Amino acid sequence: MSLHAAWQKSFGFLGSKPIVVEPVEEPLTSDAGLLPIRQFDEQIGLTAQFAAALADRRHEPFVEHPFAEMVRMRIDGILAGYADQNDHDQLRYDPVFKLLAGREPADADLASQPTLSRFENAIDIPSLRRLQDVLLDQFLASFDEPPRRLVFDLDTFDDPTHGQQQLTFFHGYYDQYQYQARVITCAQNDLVAMVCLLHGTAHPALGADDDLEYLVTRLRQQWPDVGIELRGDSGMAVPVMYEVCERLDVQYSFGLRLNPVLKRRSDALLAEAVEQYEQTGEPQRLFTAFWYQAGSWPLPRWVVVKCEAQAAGTNRRAVVTNRPGARVLPQAAYDAYADRGESENRNKELKGELEADRLSDHRYLANLFRLYLHAAALNLLVRLRRHVADPPPEGPSAQLPREALSGPARRRFFNRRRERDPLGEGQACTWRMRLIKVAARVVSSTRRIVVQLSGSWPHLEHYRRVSQQVLDLSLPAPDSG
């Protein structure tokens, strides 16, 4: 790698001695924490399976950068905070990124931005369909034993666009030109099971019934008796989604926009909550439930309404559900729906931390492929942090299991867990700060490649522990014979 020009900068704030900064002609990196992640990926085969789904129509003797190499560049780059192709115009020289891609530091440089752009734009529709199956295959394989019940969350997030991108349109609510990304995540293991990229002004539920049917069909082929539940916000509360869930024997809970009828039927309960709050000074949270049939529904459905009164004012929310227990315990049914807030954290992580809202290719299909790359990066991180997780013991004094905790007790538990287990609970920014973003010197010899870390790095123990757990995973099983 060229240093462009030799230079020195001297800072005098220390007083006793100048502090001189200068570049050196040594292979250095700032992302050495990607190495244990790459080892973990090697063991579970996530990126290899992803790349194998792509049809490479180039003439093989002239191929300099295989698809598998470029997939690794993009997924590892996303994890390290390099969301754009442009970032790789410099990363292509980085010794660790070369190691991640299967090259030695002295080997030829990795793919440039134009090469990566041609790669992403070369992905065809059959490849994208195979990626859909790869995502589901990896989800199914992530369970050590057949699950009895699976809860999925269906959400969308906006993806601002800039320039002449295919199928980008102006959305009045978001006040921007955009795509809409739709994601189905699993509450049991936080993995992304399916993704979809909608045009800018599409209804959030467009095609969601087909996605759900495909998902349920694949799940029931593997686990015929698994119970399936679907949760979504009011954007998914449309008749076609109720009907497909009922036909597929899927339990559902969807947020429901309050209309004059629902408000009228819950006004008395809201007034009761306000009165109790004024008398006691304690926040009130009351529930009612009833059969309700909107004009577009062919039959009535069960609706749960929550009414809150507290210092911040009143809050009223409705959920339409076919959960059997909702008729007996409406509060429990509503709380089960409200737990989808944790799945929204995965969407925030995908959009904000891993920058899945940076879909900047011109072609729609290329941007859909980029969404798959970001989903694969999130799934790789999720599976690794589940592998290294070290939650605090609940202890014999715990009155309730973690799943039954609510309110302040639940917050205290997760605060204690984050303090003890920052990587097992950490989002991408935590992993970057405590593992990925570490400077290292890369020394190559004829026998080995040594990556040298600073012994004074404050998170060195995290690196050692994660590396050991990843290596333990790769150890062969002992011979029982």
C-alpha positions as CSV (number, residue, x, y, z in Angstrom):
1,M,0.0,0.0,0.0
2,S,1.4,3.4,-0.9
3,L,1.7,6.1,1.7
4,H,1.1,8.8,-0.9
5,A,3.9,10.9,0.6
6,A,6.1,10.9,3.7
7,W,5.0,13.4,6.3
8,Q,5.2,14.2,10.0
9,K,2.9,16.2,12.3
10,S,4.0,17.4,15.6
11,F,1.6,18.3,18.5
12,G,2.8,20.3,21.4
13,F,0.0,20.0,24.0
14,L,2.1,17.7,26.3
15,G,4.6,20.5,27.0
16,S,7.6,18.5,28.0
17,K,8.1,16.7,24.7
18,P,6.6,17.1,21.2
19,I,4.2,14.3,20.0
20,V,5.2,13.3,16.5
21,V,2.8,11.4,14.2
22,E,4.1,9.8,11.0
23,P,3.0,7.0,8.7
24,V,5.0,3.8,8.5
25,E,5.5,1.3,5.7
26,E,4.1,-1.7,7.6
27,P,0.9,-3.7,7.0
28,L,-1.4,-2.3,9.7
29,T,-5.1,-2.6,10.1
30,S,-7.9,-1.1,12.2
31,D,-10.3,-4.0,11.9
32,A,-8.5,-7.0,13.4
33,G,-11.6,-8.0,15.3
34,L,-13.1,-9.3,12.1
35,L,-10.8,-12.4,12.3
36,P,-12.7,-14.4,14.9
37,I,-16.0,-13.5,13.2
38,R,-14.5,-14.9,9.9
39,Q,-13.5,-18.1,11.8
40,F,-17.0,-18.4,13.1
41,D,-18.5,-17.8,9.6
42,E,-16.2,-20.6,8.3
43,Q,-17.7,-23.0,10.8
44,I,-21.4,-22.3,10.2
45,G,-21.0,-21.7,6.5
46,L,-23.2,-18.7,6.3
47,T,-21.3,-16.6,3.7
48,A,-20.3,-19.7,1.7
49,Q,-23.9,-20.8,1.3
50,F,-24.9,-17.2,0.4
51,A,-22.3,-16.9,-2.3
52,A,-23.1,-20.4,-3.7
53,A,-26.6,-19.3,-4.5
54,L,-25.3,-16.7,-7.0
55,A,-25.0,-17.4,-10.7
56,D,-21.6,-16.2,-12.0
57,R,-21.8,-16.0,-15.8
58,R,-18.3,-14.7,-16.3
59,H,-15.7,-16.6,-18.3
60,E,-13.8,-18.5,-15.5
61,P,-10.3,-18.2,-16.9
62,F,-10.5,-14.4,-16.7
63,V,-12.1,-14.2,-13.3
64,E,-9.9,-12.3,-10.9
65,H,-12.3,-11.7,-8.1
66,P,-14.7,-14.7,-7.3
67,F,-18.2,-13.9,-6.1
68,A,-17.4,-15.6,-2.8
69,E,-14.6,-13.2,-2.2
70,M,-16.7,-10.1,-3.0
71,V,-19.6,-11.4,-0.8
72,R,-17.2,-11.7,2.1
73,M,-15.8,-8.2,1.4
74,R,-19.3,-6.7,1.5
75,I,-20.6,-8.6,4.5
76,D,-17.5,-8.1,6.6
77,G,-17.4,-4.5,5.5
78,I,-21.0,-3.9,6.6
79,L,-20.2,-5.4,10.0
80,A,-17.2,-3.1,10.4
81,G,-19.2,0.0,9.4
82,Y,-18.3,0.2,5.8
83,A,-21.8,0.1,4.1
84,D,-20.8,1.5,0.7
85,Q,-18.9,0.1,-2.2
86,N,-16.8,3.3,-2.2
87,D,-15.3,2.3,1.1
88,H,-13.6,-0.7,-0.5
89,D,-11.5,1.5,-2.8
90,Q,-9.2,1.8,0.3
91,L,-10.1,-1.5,2.1
92,R,-9.0,-3.5,-0.9
93,Y,-5.4,-2.9,0.3
94,D,-6.1,-3.7,4.0
95,P,-4.1,-6.8,5.1
96,V,-7.0,-8.1,7.3
97,F,-9.6,-7.7,4.6
98,K,-7.3,-9.7,2.3
99,L,-7.0,-12.4,4.9
100,L,-10.8,-12.5,5.3
101,A,-11.2,-12.9,1.6
102,G,-8.6,-15.8,1.5
103,R,-5.6,-13.8,0.3
104,E,-2.3,-13.2,2.0
105,P,-1.3,-9.5,2.7
106,A,1.2,-9.5,-0.1
107,D,-1.2,-10.9,-2.7
108,A,-3.0,-8.9,-5.3
109,D,-5.4,-6.3,-4.1
110,L,-9.1,-7.0,-3.6
111,A,-12.0,-5.8,-5.8
112,S,-12.4,-2.1,-6.4
113,Q,-15.6,-0.1,-6.2
114,P,-16.4,-0.4,-10.0
115,T,-15.9,-4.2,-9.8
116,L,-18.2,-4.5,-6.8
117,S,-20.8,-2.3,-8.5
118,R,-20.7,-4.6,-11.6
119,F,-21.0,-7.6,-9.2
120,E,-24.1,-6.3,-7.5
121,N,-25.7,-5.3,-10.7
122,A,-25.1,-8.8,-12.3
123,I,-27.3,-10.6,-9.7
124,D,-30.3,-12.0,-11.5
125,I,-33.8,-13.0,-10.4
126,P,-33.1,-16.8,-10.1
127,S,-30.2,-15.9,-7.8
128,L,-32.4,-13.8,-5.6
129,R,-35.0,-16.6,-5.3
130,R,-32.2,-18.9,-4.3
131,L,-31.1,-16.4,-1.6
132,Q,-34.6,-16.5,-0.3
133,D,-34.3,-20.2,0.2
134,V,-30.7,-19.8,1.7
135,L,-32.0,-17.4,4.3
136,L,-34.8,-19.9,5.3
137,D,-32.4,-22.9,5.1
138,Q,-30.0,-21.2,7.5
139,F,-32.9,-20.2,9.8
140,L,-34.1,-23.8,10.0
141,A,-30.6,-25.1,10.6
142,S,-30.1,-22.6,13.5
143,F,-32.3,-24.8,15.8
144,D,-30.6,-27.7,17.6
145,E,-34.0,-29.4,18.1
146,P,-37.5,-28.9,16.6
147,P,-39.2,-25.9,18.2
148,R,-42.7,-26.3,19.5
149,R,-43.7,-22.7,18.8
150,L,-42.3,-19.8,16.7
151,V,-43.2,-16.2,16.9
152,F,-42.5,-14.0,13.8
153,D,-42.6,-10.2,13.6
154,L,-43.5,-8.5,10.3
155,D,-42.2,-4.9,10.0
156,T,-41.1,-2.3,7.4
157,F,-38.7,0.5,7.5
158,D,-38.1,3.4,5.1
159,D,-35.0,3.6,2.9
160,P,-34.3,7.1,1.6
161,T,-33.1,7.2,-2.0
162,H,-31.2,9.8,-4.0
163,G,-31.0,10.1,-7.7
164,Q,-32.7,8.1,-10.5
165,Q,-33.1,4.7,-8.8
166,Q,-35.6,2.2,-10.2
167,L,-39.0,2.0,-8.3
168,T,-38.1,4.9,-5.9
169,F,-41.1,7.2,-5.4
170,F,-42.0,10.1,-3.2
171,H,-43.8,9.1,0.0
172,G,-45.9,11.9,1.6
173,Y,-45.8,10.6,5.1
174,Y,-42.0,10.3,5.2
175,D,-41.6,13.4,3.0
176,Q,-38.9,11.8,0.9
177,Y,-38.1,9.6,-2.1
178,Q,-37.6,6.1,-0.9
179,Y,-37.9,2.3,-0.9
180,Q,-39.6,0.4,1.8
181,A,-37.8,-2.6,3.2
182,R,-39.9,-5.4,4.8
183,V,-38.4,-7.9,7.2
184,I,-39.7,-11.0,8.9
185,T,-37.7,-11.8,12.1
186,C,-38.1,-14.6,14.6
187,A,-38.6,-13.6,18.3
188,Q,-37.0,-16.9,19.5
189,N,-33.6,-16.3,18.0
190,D,-33.6,-12.8,16.5
191,L,-32.7,-14.1,13.0
192,V,-34.0,-12.5,9.8
193,A,-36.1,-15.2,8.1
194,M,-37.2,-13.2,5.0
195,V,-36.7,-9.8,3.4
196,C,-38.5,-7.9,0.7
197,L,-37.9,-4.6,-1.0
198,L,-41.1,-2.6,-1.8
199,H,-41.3,0.4,-4.1
200,G,-41.5,3.7,-2.4
201,T,-45.3,4.2,-2.2
202,A,-46.3,0.5,-1.8
203,H,-48.7,-0.5,0.9
204,P,-46.6,-2.1,3.7
205,A,-48.6,-5.4,3.4
206,L,-48.2,-5.7,-0.4
207,G,-47.3,-9.3,-1.1
208,A,-46.9,-10.1,2.6
209,D,-49.6,-12.8,2.4
210,D,-47.5,-14.6,-0.3
211,D,-44.4,-14.3,1.8
212,L,-46.1,-15.6,4.9
213,E,-47.6,-18.6,3.0
214,Y,-44.1,-19.5,1.6
215,L,-42.6,-19.2,5.1
216,V,-45.3,-21.3,6.8
217,T,-45.1,-23.9,4.0
218,R,-41.3,-24.3,4.5
219,L,-41.6,-24.4,8.3
220,R,-44.4,-27.1,8.2
221,Q,-42.4,-29.2,5.8
222,Q,-39.6,-29.3,8.4
223,W,-41.7,-29.3,11.5
224,P,-45.3,-30.3,10.8
225,D,-46.5,-29.7,14.4
226,V,-44.9,-26.4,15.1
227,G,-47.2,-23.6,16.3
228,I,-46.7,-20.3,14.5
229,E,-47.7,-16.8,15.6
230,L,-47.4,-13.6,13.6
231,R,-47.3,-10.0,15.0
232,G,-47.3,-6.8,13.1
233,D,-48.3,-3.1,13.4
234,S,-51.4,-1.4,12.0
235,G,-49.8,-1.3,8.5
236,M,-50.3,-5.1,8.4
237,A,-53.9,-5.0,9.8
238,V,-55.7,-5.6,6.5
239,P,-58.2,-8.3,5.6
240,V,-55.9,-10.3,3.3
241,M,-53.5,-10.8,6.3
242,Y,-56.2,-12.0,8.6
243,E,-57.5,-14.4,6.0
244,V,-54.2,-16.0,5.1
245,C,-53.4,-16.5,8.8
246,E,-56.7,-18.1,9.5
247,R,-56.4,-20.3,6.5
248,L,-52.9,-21.4,7.4
249,D,-53.7,-21.9,11.1
250,V,-51.4,-19.1,12.2
251,Q,-52.2,-17.1,15.3
252,Y,-51.9,-13.4,14.7
253,S,-51.9,-10.1,16.6
254,F,-52.0,-6.9,14.6
255,G,-52.2,-3.3,15.8
256,L,-55.5,-1.7,14.8
257,R,-56.0,1.9,14.1
258,L,-58.6,3.5,16.4
259,N,-61.7,4.6,14.6
260,P,-64.8,6.3,16.0
261,V,-66.5,2.9,16.7
262,L,-63.5,1.6,18.7
263,K,-63.1,4.8,20.6
264,R,-66.8,4.9,21.5
265,R,-66.7,1.3,22.8
266,S,-63.7,2.1,25.0
267,D,-64.5,5.6,26.1
268,A,-66.0,4.4,29.4
269,L,-62.8,2.4,30.2
270,L,-60.6,5.3,29.4
271,A,-62.6,7.6,31.7
272,E,-62.3,4.9,34.4
273,A,-58.5,4.8,34.0
274,V,-58.3,8.6,34.3
275,E,-60.5,8.7,37.4
276,Q,-58.5,6.0,39.1
277,Y,-55.3,7.8,38.3
278,E,-56.6,11.1,39.7
279,Q,-57.7,9.3,42.9
280,T,-54.5,7.3,43.5
281,G,-51.8,9.2,41.6
282,E,-50.6,5.8,40.3
283,P,-50.4,5.0,36.6
284,Q,-53.4,3.0,35.5
285,R,-53.5,0.4,32.7
286,L,-56.9,-1.1,32.0
287,F,-58.2,-3.5,29.3
288,T,-61.4,-4.4,27.5
289,A,-62.1,-6.8,24.7
290,F,-65.0,-7.4,22.4
291,W,-66.1,-8.7,19.0
292,Y,-65.8,-6.2,16.3
293,Q,-66.5,-6.2,12.5
294,A,-65.2,-3.5,10.2
295,G,-67.1,-2.8,7.0
296,S,-64.5,-4.6,4.9
297,W,-64.5,-7.7,7.1
298,P,-66.7,-10.7,6.2
299,L,-67.0,-11.7,9.8
300,P,-66.3,-10.3,13.3
301,R,-62.9,-10.6,15.0
302,W,-61.7,-10.2,18.6
303,V,-60.3,-6.8,19.5
304,V,-58.4,-6.0,22.7
305,V,-58.2,-2.3,23.7
306,K,-55.7,-0.9,26.3
307,C,-56.5,2.3,28.1
308,E,-53.7,4.1,30.1
309,A,-53.7,7.1,32.3
310,Q,-50.5,8.6,33.8
311,A,-48.6,11.8,34.3
312,A,-47.8,12.1,30.6
313,G,-51.5,11.9,29.7
314,T,-53.7,9.1,28.3
315,N,-52.8,6.4,25.8
316,R,-55.3,4.1,24.0
317,R,-54.2,1.2,21.7
318,A,-56.1,-1.6,20.0
319,V,-55.0,-5.1,18.8
320,V,-57.0,-7.5,16.6
321,T,-56.1,-11.1,17.4
322,N,-57.2,-14.7,17.0
323,R,-55.1,-15.9,20.0
324,P,-57.5,-18.3,22.0
325,G,-56.3,-16.9,25.3
326,A,-57.3,-13.3,24.3
327,R,-60.9,-14.0,25.2
328,V,-60.0,-15.0,28.7
329,L,-56.9,-12.8,29.4
330,P,-57.0,-9.8,27.2
331,Q,-54.1,-8.1,29.0
332,A,-51.8,-11.1,28.5
333,A,-52.7,-11.2,24.8
334,Y,-51.9,-7.4,24.5
335,D,-48.6,-7.8,26.4
336,A,-47.6,-10.7,24.1
337,Y,-48.2,-8.3,21.2
338,A,-46.3,-5.5,22.9
339,D,-43.2,-7.8,23.2
340,R,-42.7,-7.2,19.5
341,G,-40.8,-4.1,20.6
342,E,-37.7,-6.3,20.8
343,S,-38.1,-7.3,17.2
344,E,-38.2,-3.6,16.3
345,N,-34.8,-3.4,17.9
346,R,-33.6,-5.8,15.2
347,N,-35.0,-3.6,12.5
348,K,-33.3,-0.6,14.1
349,E,-30.1,-2.5,14.2
350,L,-30.4,-3.6,10.6
351,K,-31.4,-0.1,9.4
352,G,-29.3,2.1,11.7
353,E,-26.3,0.1,12.9
354,L,-25.7,-1.9,9.8
355,E,-27.0,0.8,7.5
356,A,-29.4,-1.2,5.4
357,D,-31.0,2.1,4.4
358,R,-28.0,2.8,2.1
359,L,-29.3,1.0,-1.0
360,S,-27.8,3.3,-3.5
361,D,-27.5,1.2,-6.7
362,H,-29.5,2.3,-9.7
363,R,-31.2,-1.0,-10.5
364,Y,-33.9,-2.3,-8.2
365,L,-32.6,-5.9,-8.3
366,A,-29.2,-4.7,-7.2
367,N,-30.7,-2.9,-4.2
368,L,-32.7,-6.0,-3.3
369,F,-29.4,-7.9,-3.4
370,R,-27.8,-5.4,-1.1
371,L,-30.7,-5.8,1.3
372,Y,-29.9,-9.5,1.4
373,L,-26.2,-8.7,2.1
374,H,-27.2,-6.5,5.1
375,A,-29.6,-9.3,6.3
376,A,-26.8,-11.8,6.1
377,A,-24.5,-9.6,8.0
378,L,-27.1,-9.2,10.8
379,N,-27.7,-12.9,10.9
380,L,-24.0,-13.6,11.2
381,L,-23.7,-11.2,14.1
382,V,-26.8,-12.5,15.8
383,R,-25.6,-16.1,15.6
384,L,-22.2,-15.2,16.9
385,R,-23.5,-13.2,19.9
386,R,-25.9,-16.1,20.8
387,H,-22.9,-18.4,20.7
388,V,-20.7,-16.3,23.0
389,A,-23.6,-15.1,25.2
390,D,-22.9,-15.3,29.0
391,P,-26.1,-14.2,30.8
392,P,-26.1,-13.7,34.5
393,P,-27.5,-16.7,36.5
394,E,-31.1,-16.2,37.7
395,G,-30.2,-17.7,41.0
396,P,-32.3,-19.5,43.6
397,S,-33.8,-16.2,44.9
398,A,-35.4,-15.3,41.5
399,Q,-39.1,-15.4,42.0
400,L,-40.0,-15.5,38.3
401,P,-38.2,-16.8,35.2
402,R,-36.8,-14.2,32.9
403,E,-39.7,-14.7,30.4
404,A,-42.3,-13.8,33.0
405,L,-40.6,-10.5,34.1
406,S,-42.3,-7.2,33.3
407,G,-41.9,-3.6,34.0
408,P,-39.0,-2.5,36.3
409,A,-38.0,-6.1,37.1
410,R,-37.6,-6.8,33.5
411,R,-35.5,-3.6,32.9
412,R,-33.3,-4.4,36.0
413,F,-32.6,-7.9,34.6
414,F,-31.6,-6.7,31.2
415,N,-29.5,-3.8,32.6
416,R,-27.7,-6.4,34.8
417,R,-27.2,-8.6,31.8
418,R,-25.8,-5.9,29.6
419,E,-23.3,-5.0,32.3
420,R,-22.1,-8.6,32.7
421,D,-22.5,-9.7,29.0
422,P,-22.0,-6.6,26.7
423,L,-21.2,-8.7,23.6
424,G,-24.0,-11.3,24.1
425,E,-26.5,-8.4,24.4
426,G,-24.5,-5.9,22.3
427,Q,-25.6,-4.4,19.0
428,A,-23.2,-3.8,16.1
429,C,-21.9,-0.6,17.6
430,T,-20.9,-2.4,20.8
431,W,-19.2,-5.2,18.8
432,R,-17.3,-2.6,16.8
433,M,-16.1,-0.7,19.9
434,R,-15.2,-3.8,22.0
435,L,-14.0,-6.3,19.3
436,I,-14.0,-5.3,15.6
437,K,-12.3,-1.9,15.7
438,V,-8.8,-2.8,17.0
439,A,-5.5,-1.7,15.4
440,A,-3.1,-4.5,14.7
441,R,0.2,-5.2,12.9
442,V,0.2,-8.0,10.4
443,V,3.6,-9.8,10.0
444,S,3.9,-12.5,7.3
445,S,6.6,-15.1,7.0
446,T,7.1,-18.3,5.0
447,R,5.5,-20.3,7.9
448,R,2.7,-18.2,9.3
449,I,0.9,-14.9,9.5
450,V,1.0,-13.2,12.9
451,V,-1.5,-10.5,13.8
452,Q,-0.2,-8.5,16.7
453,L,-2.5,-6.6,19.1
454,S,-1.7,-4.0,21.7
455,G,-1.4,-5.6,25.2
456,S,-2.8,-2.4,26.6
457,W,-6.0,-2.5,24.6
458,P,-8.8,-2.3,27.2
459,H,-11.0,-4.9,25.5
460,L,-8.3,-7.5,24.9
461,E,-10.1,-10.0,27.2
462,H,-13.2,-9.8,25.0
463,Y,-11.1,-10.7,22.0
464,R,-9.4,-13.6,23.8
465,R,-12.7,-15.0,25.1
466,V,-14.6,-14.7,21.8
467,S,-11.7,-16.2,19.8
468,Q,-11.5,-19.1,22.2
469,Q,-15.2,-19.8,22.0
470,V,-15.1,-19.7,18.2
471,L,-12.1,-22.1,18.2
472,D,-13.9,-24.4,20.6
473,L,-16.7,-24.6,18.1
474,S,-14.4,-25.7,15.4
475,L,-12.7,-28.5,17.4
476,P,-13.5,-32.0,16.2
477,A,-15.8,-34.1,18.3
478,P,-13.9,-36.6,20.6
479,D,-13.7,-40.1,19.2
480,S,-16.1,-42.2,21.3
481,G,-14.5,-45.4,20.0
